[in-house]
């Protein structure tokens, strides 16, 4: 039976059809942070010129898949600078099949996926876009309409929050232990959450970020949306003070199952002086995710591909908090 594609606007909760919100497909998409409804509000503000190409896939009258897609820098199709998300009931948090899927289920996914890919190509050609950014690896036929495929290899670090705090610490870099212990003794931590909102503390975090970056890197609206996400229980913030002065902070973004290391900032001078100002606050953020009932904590990209030395340094820092890695490869398909 041929598939039917129905456009939908994934920009606000009141635009998501009620029959979609209650579907296993949509629930699968909300497990992680990247395609979560709350995070899309922030992305719409940050990528203010993104055009939404999201659509629903039906097989007859049955919902077969949900696709999250929009423009990437007005040059191609992805999802807010990330790969297109394709969700079925048992999809993983990134929109690819779950590892435990049977071969029959995977072949069914491939059949739907190829139809979705053909539809994305049709959209790209109509909109005169050059490429499509997808999650890799996926068994996709390159004969459809692609002249070139470029794979970007990366891995994400992650923590299994089903483990005890003691076991989580055992997975961390040995050289971090003394720095974590120093932070426990020396830093005063504050949790900003929906249960403990504090706009003044959040604005101090924003000010520290601007000070460390040397400029304001994004709009006031994005900061306001991040604070609203905290108040709506979609994020939380861990702040660290040394002798009364704010020196570090971590903003954690939450999906239903996954917590993600969204924004981190550390006083640069103290950090380079080998003070462990950033280590204990991040450990505390991981422990808080466990307390909140999340299943995993995603530290984000830890290499090997980085755009600059700053990203490389951040990746090395994050990699020290776990020895668990998962593929985060992407594939850029250039359209003929």
N, C-alpha and C positions, 0 to 999 in steps of 0.2 A: 504493500500500500504506500503511495507517495506521501511525503511529508508536506505539511502546510506551515508556513512561517508567518507569524503575526507580530508586527512591531509593538513594543511597549516601552514606556519611558520609566527608567529606573532612577528617577531623580528625587522622588519624595514618596513617603509611605502611602499617601492618599492616592497615588497613581498606580500602585501595584494592585492588580485585580484580586478581589477577595478569594477567588478560587485558586489563585496562584499562591497567595500567602499561606494557605493551609496545606499546600502540597508538600510531599516528601522532597520534591526537586528543590523548592525554595528553602526548606529547612536545611537541606544539604549545603546550599550556598551560604547560609548564615552561620555555619559551624566555625569557619575561619574568619579572620578580620578583613581580608582584602576585598571581598565582595559583599561584606555586610552592609546593610542599609544605612546604618549610622555613619560608617566610614565614607559612603558615597557623598554625603552632604559636604564633608570636608573637601573631598576631591573636586566636587563641582565648583567650590570656591577657589581652590588652588589652581585647577586647570580650567579657567573661566571661559575658554573658547572651545571646550570639548563638545562635539556633537554626538548625541546618543543614538547608537544603532542597535541597541539591545532588542532581542526578539524571543518569542515563545515558539516552540516547535511542537506541532500536533501530528499524531498518527491517527487519522480518522478523527474521533472526538476526544481521544486520550492525549493528555499532556505527555510528551516524550522527553523534552529537555528545555532548560532555560539557558539563554545565552546572554552574557554580559559583554557588551562591546561598545566602543566609541572611538573617536579619533585620537591618534597619538601625534601631538605636535602638528596637526593638520596635514600630515604626510602619509599616515597609514591607519590601520585599524588595530586596536588593542583594547586595553581597559585602563584608562588613567595611567599611561606609561607602563602598565603591566600587561601580561598576556590576556587575550580573550578568555573569559571563563565559560565553560560548558558544564552544566550540572544536570545530573540524573539522580535518582533517589540514593544511590550508594556511592556517589562521587566522593573523592577526598576533598580536603579543604581548599585545594587549588583548582578544582574543577576537572582533574584527571580521575580515571577509575581508581577505586580503592585497591590496595595491593592484594587483598584477599579475594578479589573477584574471580569467578570461574572463567574458563576459556570461552564458554558459550556467551556469558555476559559481556566479556570483552569484545567478542566479535559483533555482538549487537551494538555495543558502543561505537565500534569502528564504522558500522553501516550508517548510523545516525550522524556520526562525526563527519563523514565524507559528504553527506548531504548538506550539513551545516557549513562546511568549508566551501562548497560550491556556491551557497547563498552568500557567504561573506565575500567571495570573489566578485559576484554579481554587484553587490553593494559598492565594493571598492572601485570597480570599473565605472559605475554610474557616477560616483563622487570624484573620480579621477585621482584616486589615492594609489600610492606606489607599492605598499606592502601590507602584510598581515603578521602580527606578532602572536605566537602561539606558545603554549606550554609544551616542552619537549622532555622525554621522548613520547611520541605517539606514532602509530603506524598509519601514516597518511601518504596517499599516492601523490608523487611529485609530478605526475603527468597531467594533472588537472589544468593548471594554468601558471606554473611557476618557472621562472627562468633561473633562479638562484635561491639557495637556502643557506642561511648563515646561522650556525649554532653558537650560542654563548653559554659556556660551561660555568656553572656556579653551584655552590651548595649553601644551604642554610643550617645554622646551628639550632638545636632545639633541646628542650628539657622535658622529660617524662614526669609529669606532676603526680602520677600515681605512686611515685617513689617517696620515701621519707625525706625530710630535710637533710638528715645525715647522709643519705645516699646521694642526694643531689649535690651536696658539697664534695663528695668523693669523685664525682665526674669532672670537677673543676681543676684548672691548672694548679699544680703544686705550689708554684711561686706566688699564687694569689692568696694562699692561706694566711700568711702573716699580714697582708694588706687588708684582708677581710676582717681579721681579728682586731687590727688597729682601728678600723672603722667602727666596729662594734663598741670599742671602748671610748672612742674620741668624738664620734659624730652624734648629733641629736637628729633623729628622723621624724618627719611629719608625713602622714598619709592624708591626701586630699581626695575625697571620694564623694559619691552621692550621699552617703551617711554623714560625711564630715566635709561639706563644701567650704571653701575659703577663697574667695575671689582675690583678696589682697595677696595671699600666698601665691596664687596662680600668676598674678601680674608680676610678682617678684621673680618667678621662674622665667617669664617672658623677658623681663629686663636682663636677667643673667644670660639668657640665650643671645640677646642682641649685643651685650657687652663682649661675650666670647667670640661671636661671629664678626664683630666689628661693624655691623650694620643690621638693619631689620631685613630679613631675607624673604618675608612673605607678608601678606596683607593682615590688617587688624581683624578682618572678618574670619580668617582661618583660625586665629587664636581664640576668638569668641566662640566659634563652633567647637573647638577642642574643649573649652571650659563647659559648654553646654553638654557635650558628650560625657564629661565627668558627672555632671549633675543628673544626667539620665541613666547613669550606671553602665555606660558603654566604654568608659576609660577610667583610669585612676592615676594619681601622681604621687611619687615618692620624692620628698625634698630632704636634703641633708645640710645641716648647719654645723659649722666649726666655730666654737667660741662665740656663738650668736650670729655669725655671718653666713649667709646662704652661699654654698660652694658647689652644690651639685643637685641635679634633679633628673628624674626619669618619668616620662609620660608613657603609660602602657595603654595600648588600644586593644579592645576585647571583641572577639567573636563569641559565639555561644560556647564553643569548646576550647578555642585557642586564645591565648593572650600574646600580644606582639610588642616587642621593644620598639616603640614608635619614635620617640624623641629623647635623646640623652644630651645633657650638657654638664661639663665639669669646668671648674675654675682652672684655666690653662696653666697658670704659674704654679699652683700647688700640684697639679697633676704631673707636670714635668719635673717637679722636685721629688717625685717618687712617693708622694703622699697618697694613701689609698682612699682618696675622697670619692672615687667612682665605683669602687668594688663592693663595699658593703651595701650601699643603696641599691645596686642592681640585684644583688643576692636577696635583699629584702623585698624587692619588686617581684622576683620569682616566687618567693615564699608566699607573698600576698596573693598571687595568681592561684597558687595551690589552695590557699585558705578559701578563696572565692569559688572553688569548685571547677576551675578550668582543667582540661586534660593535658594540654601541652603549653609550653612557653616557647615562642619563636623568637630567636635572637636576630633573625634576618640574615642577609648575605654575609658570608665569611670568606668568600673568594672562590676560585683564584682570579676572577676577572673584576677589575676595579677601574673606574674612570680617572682616578688621580691618587696621589700619595696619601691625602687626608682620608679617603675612603679605605685605603689599604690599612692604615693605622687603626681606624675604627674597627675594621674587620678582624684584625689581629687581637685587639682588645676583647671583642665579643666572643671570639673563638675560645678564649680561655675559660669561659663559664660552662662549657659542656664538651664532652667528647662524642656526642651524638650528632650525626650529620644526615641530611636528606637532600636529594637532588633538587636543584632549582633552575635547571637548564631551560633556556628559551630558544625558540627557533623563529628567525625572521625570514618570511617567505616573500620574495620579490615577485610581483605579478608581471607576466609577459605583456 
